[in-house]
Amino acid sequence: MSYLVLARKWRPKNFADTVGQEHVLRALTNALESQRLHHAYLFAGTRGVGKTTIARILAKALNCKTGITAEPCGTCAACQEIDEGRFVDLIEVDAASKTKVDDTRELLDNVQYAPASGRFKVYLIDEVHMLSKSSFNALLKTLEEPPPHVKFLLATTDPQKLPITVLSRCLQFNLKRLTPKLIGDRLQHICEAEGVNAEPATLAMIARAADGSLRDALSLLDQAIAYCGGDVSETDVATMLGTIDRQHVSRILRLLAQGDSAGLMSAVAEIDQQFPDYARLLQDLARSLQQIAVYQVVGAADTDDDFAESELAEFAAAISHEDAQLFYQTALLGGRDLYLAPDPRCGVEMTLLRMLAFRPDASAAENEPGRDTQPKSASKVPARSAAPELPKVAQQKAQKKTGAAVNGQEAAAEDWQDPDWSVLIERLQLSGAVKLLAANCAYQRREGNSLYLLLDARSESLLTKSRQQTLATALAGEFGEPLRIEIAVGRAEKETPIQTEARIVDEKLEAARQSLEADPNVRALKDMFGAELKADSIEIVANENSTAQE
């Protein structure tokens, strides 16, 4: 008898044997037990998570000779024929190979006929998103109102490509990617049943390589058994998958913690002799850094047999929280850009060097001019030994308070003869609508403790009593005396801060336009090709050396 691969041999025959997808199984079980059956189901998810398997089990549940049940017997003629793929009333269609509208019409020609032997005629359409637009249109009417003896089971890996008209006619179930832990436990169960010796670390390695797909994991296990000649060993599986030995990853983490760039280059040279998969090296490194970061926060991590508890604690103590986050992000970006490197080894070397290059240097920070040289733990507590020098505005406040009461109002009045209203607004540290209200006002005059402002009529909606009071309170706190604000609406002779800013921007744009018009290169383009300079495309770009540049 020919050998049956593990992915087919261990395909679940009922809902109880299905791994994961509890949210889908619960809904289907309740629907079968209560006889509340929909006419069309859509199963969506990545490859190898159980879409077609669940659909076939549902077909058995609908056609089992014992009746519609969530637990098909598996022994009747219908159940056995469905398991063997020869049940006449289960029509399986691969939409990837039958995309034409003629294929769909031919398929639907027999919909009106009753089932030959089963209770329902079940149409299982796999990769349904591959159907053409015309095929979907031909399917819509039947999909919405099929005969009572017909059920549609659709499976797809890309539900985004399905028309919304199809989605609205189906009950949609999104199947999740399986976790490495769940896959590893299933592989352990299968190995025990098959009499294959395999360490948990080896199965965990295969589970991670499967990337959420149990079918891929079983195929890799089949390959590993063949590669190892029977029992599955960690070293052989690592070689087969191109996985880097965990000892190399541990060595790289220690060298990163020590900041030893020469040691890192030596480690990569040693790894290179094993013809490794460098993309997987960066993935393993990122996974290890994630476990370290979690351990630093919660004191424990699901290591998935990557590291012993003591080793993980060692890394968590040697690598700071900031470095762990930096190294993790750099490893992800290095893996993403690996194909751009001259060769994979160069890409990994530059990624590791980048981790150290961007790592905060404590000694450099201490020697930086103007940098606080206190230890990190002590820098959180501000020093209070010396009284800070009062800012100029605070000194003015103190002078006003200590001055003669008679001359106080006269001095304040002199200060308010012609203030720079724009500078004053920034000094008040206003925010939101209050700052917008002040910026659209022009200063008029002061009479006693009352300030008179004129609000641009186009911004009248900004004026409310609460905003006006907030502005008055900010001004009173700034100058250390009670002040009242009177805001009128109209057109002022003076510019408001908003108008001044807009005028400056317009002047810079006009200067930039004139500069471009006078540019000899622009003139040459106009003369030779009839080019036209569009003023709307000119923008002001801020830089570090100047406020703005054209």
Secondary structure, DSSP 8 states (H G I E B T S, - for coil): -----HHHHT--SSGGG--S-HHHHHHHHHHHHHT---SEEEEE-STTSSHHHHHHHHHHHHH-TT-S-SS--S-SHHHHHHHHT--TTEEEEETTT--SHHHHHHHHTTTTS--SSSSSEEEEEETGGGS-HHHHHHHHHHHHS--TTEEEEEEES-GGGS-HHHHTTSEEEE-----HHHHHHHHHHHHHHHT--B-HHHHHHHHHHHTT-HHHHHHHHHHHHHHHTSSB-HHHHHHHHT---HHHHHHHHHHHHHT-HHHHHHHHHHHHTT---HHHHHHHHHHHHHHHHHHHHHS----TTSS-HHHHHHHHHHS-HHHHHHHHHHHHHHHHTGGGSSSHHHHHHHHHHHHHHTS--HHHHHHSTT---S-HHHHTS---SS-----HHHHHHHHHHHS-HHHHHHHHHHHTSS--HHHHHHHHT--HHHHHHHHTEEEEEEETTEEEEEEEGGGGGG--HHHHHHHHHHHHHHHTS--EEEEEEE--SS--HHHHHHHHHHHHHHHHHHHHHH-HHHHHHHHHH-----GGG---B--SSSS-B-
